[in-house]
Amino acid sequence: MEGPNPASILRNSVVVTCGAIVLLKLMPVVAVSPLATTVLLAVGSISAIGGGLVAVAQVDLKRAFSYSTTSYLGLVFITIALQMPGLALLLLFAHGLARALQFMGVGSVIATTNCQDLTELGGLGTRMPATSLAFLVGSAGLVGLLPLGCFWCYGLVIDNLRQLAPGYAALFLLTNALTAVNATRVYRSVFLGPVLPKTKRTPEVNWLMALPMVSLTVIVVLLPWIMQRIDPVPGIASFPLAVGLAVAASGLAGVVIGALLPQDQFWSRSVRPTLRVLQDLLAYDFYTPEIYRRTIVTPVAGLARFTRWFDITVVKGLVDGVGRLSLTTAEGLKLSVSGQLQSYVLTLIVAIVLLLGGLQVLRGVG
């Protein structure tokens, strides 16, 4: 994820999406095991809420949307665990197109500015109108705003969950709001506000990048009509008005919160201890890298050091000791060689006599 272009985010999204497809194939097996279903629900819930919260605290353009992708795919895992494969595929479809358009906008920004730090970007809306529009449409397509694709996906999912599992329906709405907060604050940081030193000379990208971006913008806008033509999803607008209002309200609430968040150019830490702890918790990914380092990396590294010490000190020491003993014994035997044939014959006869005598004694004891 630390690469200089957004292709790494796209690759990450493709890999995780393939994991979701594998889970769809294994859904009959998962349904047999209550433990597997519970684990999948827990992982999906933690990914959805945790990813959304961490994304809001990131100042790196790619990291913000990478965690947002993780958050959205957590919702897909929940639908798989709840045995709703058609809705899971619909979520993947709508999310994939809108997120790809958003990534294209990110790629255009990085290609033009050679920067992905939100604190160094701003004022690109008037300088890169095609990119700004594509980013705006892609973000709107993700946050359940009427009439774009994810609005219908959220509506169908929540309509199915409001009786079966109302807690997960609320989780979907909360995740939608967090996605809207993140997309809005990034849009404000990148495309609005004053022009900064790194964005003074930022022309629109060339047609090789602009053409697919504009084409995908049209597809995302037409996605509701495309979804109505999908055979497994008949009557896509059949959910109640209250569900549609809840979805639209969650997305709109996220947009409003993201628009009202104070924009600190330097993203300094708060002087309030409680808020500072929360900022650090989210900005450092719930300290997941540190926990991983202490629980996995440090014990494995310690075991590797012990294994190296044991190999060098014990194993190699034992082998070297046997080798030195063999050399010392050979040197001693070399000095005992006289070169006289009669002494060799005598030694052989004495050895044979001792061997036969020993065998006779053993036979008598037996």
Secondary structure, DSSP 8 states (H G I E B T S, - for coil): --SSSTHHHHHHHHHHHHHHHHHHHTHHHHHH-HHHHHHHHHHHHHHHHHHHHHHHT--BHHHHHHHHHHHHHHHHHHHHHTT-HHHHHHHHHHHHHHHHHHHHHHHHHHHHHS--BGGG----TTT-HHHHHHHHHHHHHHTT-TTSHHHHHHHHHHHHHHHH-HHHHHHHHHHHHHHHHHHHHHHHHHHSS---GGGSS-----HHHHHHHHHHHHHHHTHHHHHHT-TTS-STT-S-HHHHHHHHHHHHHHHHHHHHS---TT----SSHHHHHHHHHHHTGGGHHHHHIIIIIHHHHHHHHHHHHHIIIIIHHHHHHHHHHHHHHHHHHHHH----HHHHHHHHHHHHHHHHHHHHHHHHH-
